[in-house]
């Protein structure tokens, strides 16, 4: 009987050790990715662990701030609606899995201001053969690109252009 009990216990310990090792060896299916969005947009940070480890997801902000009512988590997805400048920062996905294994992965949310025209072109009338100059400008101008169109067709990308007729 003692041998049978010892074999049963050894088998149980082996199974438990195998379960703990396999639970600890999982990796994320989807890690959160750094994301850039404009103010007012919707940002989504995705995090996914294998269903076989029965994941429980939590999210936290890297700066310790609490989530506003515009931020919601569902399973492994975190959504920020009507993104504001103060939403920028690190977000951490925390996954608790079978065997007490806890893993984390982080992503940085960058929030930018969408360009806003500060100078728009105006209708201009000139005589045939004369020069017409149209101006436009947007802020913030860092990294802004401009595209001029005539009757829906692209004339130029990137700045100044000259057009005949």
N, C-alpha and C positions, 0 to 999 in steps of 0.2 A: 504494500500500500504506500509506503513511504516513497518508493521509486516512482510509482504512478503519480503521486502528488507532486514530486519534484519535477517530473517531466511536464506535467500540466502547468506548473508555475513557470518553468523555463519557457514553455511555449507562449504563455500569456505575456511574459516580460518581453519576449522577442516581438510579438505582435504589437505591443504598446510602443516599443522602441521604433519599430518600422513605421507606425502611424505618426509618431512625433517627427521622425526624420523626413517622411514624405510631406508632412504639413509644413515643415520649415523650409523645404526646398523649392517652393513655388516662387514665381516671379510675376510681375504685373503683365497683363495682356496689353493694356494701354496705360502708359505713364502720362501724367499731366504734361501738357506742352505749353511753353511760353506763348502768350497771346497778346496781340496788339489790337485795340479797338478805339474808335472815336467816342468822344463824350456823347451820351444819349443812345448808344448802340446796345446790343445784347452780347454779353461775353459768356462763353461756355467753356468750362475746364472739365475734361473727361478723365476718369480714372477707372480702371477695370482690373479686377483680380479673377482668377479662375473660380468658377462656381463650385468646383469640387472641394474647395477649402472653406465653403460657406462664409464668404466675406461679409463683414459688417463695416460700412463706410462712415467716416466722419471727416469733416473739413474744418480747418482752422486758418485764421489769418496769421501771417508771419509776424505782424507788428503787434499782435495781441488784441487788436480792436475786435469788438463784437460785430456780428453780421447785422446789416440793416434789413428792413423788411423787403428790400429789393433783391436780396440774395437768398436763394433757395437751393437745397441739396436734395437730390433724389437718387438713391442707389449710389452709383459712382459718378454722377454728373452734378456739377455746381454751376448754377446759372445766375448771372448778375444782369438784371434788367435796368434800363435807363442808367448806364454806367456814368459815374461822375469821377472827377479828378482824384478825389480821396479814396476811390476804390483801387487805385494803383498799388501794387505791392505783391508780396509773396503769398501764395495760397498753398496749403499743405493738405494732401489726401492721406488719411490715416486708415489703414485697413487692419482690422482684427480678424484673425482666421482661426480655424481649428488648431488645437494644441497650444493655444495661448500666444501664437505667433502674431506679432504686430510689425507691419512694415509701413514706411512712409515714402512719399514722393512729392516733390514740390514743383510749382510752375510760377512764373512771374507774369502778372497782368500789367501791361503798359497801356496807359490811357492817353490819347492824343486829342488835340483840338482839331476839328475838321476845318479845312480852309474856308475863309469867308471873304467874299469880294469886298474890297475897300474902294476900288475904282472900277467901274463897269464901262464898257464901250457904249457910245451913244450913236444914234443914226447920224450919218454925215452925208451931205450932198456936195459934190465937186463937179467941175466941168470936165468933159472928156479930155484925157491926156494929162490931167493935173494929179498931184499927189494927195491922197487921203491918208490920214494917220489916225488909227484907233488905239486906245490905251486900255489896259486892264491891269489890276493888281489884286493880289489876295494875301491875307494874313492868316496864320503864320506863313511866312514865305520860305522857311527852311524846308528844302526838299520838294517844294511845290513845282509842278510842271504845268505848262500851259499848252492848250491845243486850240488852234484857230480853225473854224469851219466856215465855208461859204456854201449856202444852199444845201446844208447837210453833209457836204464833202470836206474831209480833212485837208486843210491847206498846209499846215505846219504843226509840228509838235516841238515844244521846248522854248518858244520865245518869239523873236522878231521874224517877220516874213514879208515878202513883197509879192504882189499879185498883179498881173496884167489883166486888164478888162475886168 
